Amino acid sequence: MEPIVQEEISGCGIAASAVLAGVSYEKASKRASALGIHASDIALWSDTQYVRRLLREFGVSVSSKEIPFESWERLPNKALLAIRWRMEMGKPFWHWVVFVREGGEAKVLDSKQSLKSNIRRDFWRINPKWYVEVLGE
């Protein structure tokens, strides 16, 4: 799996969906738009239903619940992680990233534009709140 850089400020959910579906950001964004999901809607940062609906559209199955993060070792081989979790005006917000374990190597695919590398292994810096397991792998 390779990272996909988000093209809009709140496009992390679209980028994470694109990674898991194996499509470009542009294709994921167009499919999202057809479903009424837009990166300009900050609800992408505070509600899981949008990303779940987009993933379903691509045939990617995920668990129905958010599971509290305990440790990197306890994560499944593929998961959506909620990082940079915070409350703003009484509403939760987070940044979506993809965790993947391939060939014995664990990494986080982070779509943030300003990163030097969108493949992260600096786990001590990443503070996940919870995750959604990607099923079928």
C-alpha angles and dihedrals in degrees: 000000000000129000122252118209117229114241097202133050094252097029097109093106091050091047092048090050090050091053093051093044093046094235136119123270088247093055093046091048092051092049090047091050091052087055092050093256114134131179089224088067106090088203084087085075096049110034129054096204094083096055091041091053093048092048091049089053088057092046094250113142122211134178117273095235141052112245120208112248113247106163142335090249092057095054118108118246091267128026145150109237128205107217132170087033114183144150120248120180090343094308128108119239131182145162119249120227133166122239116201135176111201129165091353092306124114121206142159119230105211119187097201109133098217097058118111088220126018090204105082129195096161092108093162088066097047115081110191118195097194142334143220114222118232106224133211099047 
